[in-house]
Amino acid sequence: MTTPRKKLIEVALPLPEINDASAYDKMPGIGPHPKGIHHWWARLPLPTARAVLFATVVTDPSDDPAWKDKGEQEQDAERERLFGILRRMMGKKLHEHPEVYAEAHAEMLKHCGGNLPPVLDPFAGGGSIPLEAARLGFEAHAADLNPVAVLLNKCNLEIAPRWANHPPVNPEDRGNYLGTRASRPHREWNSRGYLPHFDHPGLVQSITFRLADSVPADVIEKWRFELKLTGGEAANDPRCAELRERIEKYSDEGKGACWLRNPEIAEIVENALLHFDGERYRLLAWCVMPNHVHALIETMDGFPLGDVVHSWKSFTAKECNRVLKRQGEFWMPDYFDRYIRDKRHLDAVVEYIANNPVKAGLCGKPEEWRWSHLGARAGR
């Protein structure tokens, strides 16, 4: 009979890392995720399930035959090594790093005589425990009285693994179903790994996008390091606001090539903003600065914010590069957006956009700057 051993979960865990990873996992807009199938009302964060499974199987050094007779300092060092595995298991987008799961699987096998026990979750709910169990190499079983939970677990544990790495069925027919001008769903909170965005129809959004060389990437990375930003923060995090302010101040200094100072280039960008005004969005205010662009729009149903900004940047990058007879990145990869909360906020943003050229020392009055909503109305 196997002698029960005290497990890691009974002694200690790297809770700060587990807590941070679990909080991030519950955030909206963090990319592809099993929770996208259905928003389960009480879903256990995947990092928590991952940590619990690992720490339930792995024996703590204080009761491990290979370590229990050694000194406390040596046991602490071995426990810290196990913590290192757990910390790596708390990484973002872990589905892109199978080597992390492989490392954890190999470690668990050492503590189970080479055979992991089966995992049964009789009330699986959103399926976090059985899903992470399957990823870690356990034989995973799930059950629930709720038919929605049963369907979720069937998708995650049976259907998805069966069709993984297979090509899509009839991809050539997708255009026939969607159409070239089909309405597209809005993405709510989302991110491509750079900045958080909120996309909902009918919102008024303040948007800023910048030339690729307006703020050097190494400068931004330095600021992100100083502010301890990892990419998973909420848009209202004070550190994100601080980063935005630093970037705004830096870009207002007019650094970089400032291609938008060229009237021909500025006109291409302004015309792009105006092109779908009233059709895909309502353009309320704008300003084309020498190295960045401000736009205030009201979004419309069927035209996600990310698609609107992408169409501006893609078209203008090609046209501006053609005029400038250059190649390469024209815009920075992502953009800033902030939805307008109330009338007071709206007035403040409109005033900020209008006065940006004045603040940067480009003109004396807002209406004197040609490449803005006030300058256009003044006919300058």
CORDAZI-V76159 format. One record per backbone hydrogen bond with DSSP energy under -1.0 kcal/mol. CO is the residue of the C=O (numbers start at 1). NH is the residue of the N-H. If there is no record, write none. Layout:
# CORDAZI-V76159
CO|NH ; CO|NH
This chain:
# CORDAZI-V76159
6|60 ; 7|10 ; 8|11 ; 8|12 ; 13|15 ; 14|18 ; 15|19 ; 16|20 ; 17|21 ; 18|22 ; 19|23 ; 20|24 ; 21|25 ; 22|26 ; 24|27 ; 33|36 ; 34|37 ; 38|40 ; 40|43 ; 45|49 ; 46|50 ; 47|51 ; 48|52 ; 49|53 ; 50|54 ; 51|55 ; 52|56 ; 53|57 ; 54|58 ; 55|9 ; 58|8 ; 60|63 ; 64|67 ; 64|68 ; 67|70 ; 71|75 ; 72|76 ; 73|77 ; 74|78 ; 75|79 ; 76|80 ; 77|81 ; 78|82 ; 79|83 ; 80|84 ; 81|85 ; 82|86 ; 83|87 ; 84|88 ; 85|89 ; 87|90 ; 88|91 ; 93|96 ; 94|97 ; 97|100 ; 98|102 ; 99|103 ; 100|104 ; 101|105 ; 102|106 ; 103|107 ; 104|108 ; 105|109 ; 106|110 ; 108|111 ; 109|112 ; 109|114 ; 112|115 ; 119|141 ; 121|143 ; 124|127 ; 127|131 ; 128|132 ; 129|133 ; 130|134 ; 131|135 ; 132|136 ; 133|138 ; 134|137 ; 139|119 ; 141|121 ; 143|124 ; 146|150 ; 147|151 ; 148|152 ; 149|153 ; 150|154 ; 151|155 ; 152|156 ; 153|157 ; 154|158 ; 154|159 ; 155|160 ; 158|162 ; 159|163 ; 163|166 ; 170|173 ; 171|174 ; 173|177 ; 174|178 ; 175|179 ; 179|182 ; 188|199 ; 190|197 ; 197|190 ; 199|188 ; 200|203 ; 203|299 ; 204|340 ; 205|297 ; 206|338 ; 207|295 ; 208|336 ; 209|293 ; 210|332 ; 211|214 ; 216|220 ; 217|221 ; 218|222 ; 219|223 ; 220|224 ; 221|225 ; 222|226 ; 223|227 ; 224|229 ; 234|237 ; 237|241 ; 238|242 ; 239|243 ; 240|244 ; 241|245 ; 242|246 ; 243|247 ; 244|248 ; 245|249 ; 246|250 ; 247|251 ; 248|252 ; 250|253 ; 251|254 ; 258|261 ; 259|262 ; 262|266 ; 263|267 ; 264|268 ; 265|269 ; 266|270 ; 267|271 ; 268|272 ; 269|273 ; 270|274 ; 271|275 ; 274|277 ; 276|279 ; 276|280 ; 276|281 ; 281|278 ; 282|298 ; 285|296 ; 286|373 ; 287|294 ; 290|260 ; 291|211 ; 292|289 ; 293|209 ; 294|287 ; 295|207 ; 296|284 ; 296|285 ; 297|205 ; 298|282 ; 300|303 ; 302|184 ; 304|308 ; 305|309 ; 306|310 ; 307|311 ; 308|312 ; 309|313 ; 310|314 ; 311|315 ; 312|316 ; 313|317 ; 314|318 ; 315|319 ; 316|320 ; 317|321 ; 318|322 ; 319|323 ; 320|324 ; 321|326 ; 330|212 ; 336|208 ; 338|206 ; 342|346 ; 343|347 ; 344|348 ; 345|349 ; 346|350 ; 347|351 ; 348|352 ; 349|353 ; 350|354 ; 351|355 ; 355|359 ; 356|360 ; 357|362 ; 358|361 ; 365|368 ; 366|369 ; 370|372 ; 371|288 ; 372|376 ; 373|377 ; 374|378 ; 375|380
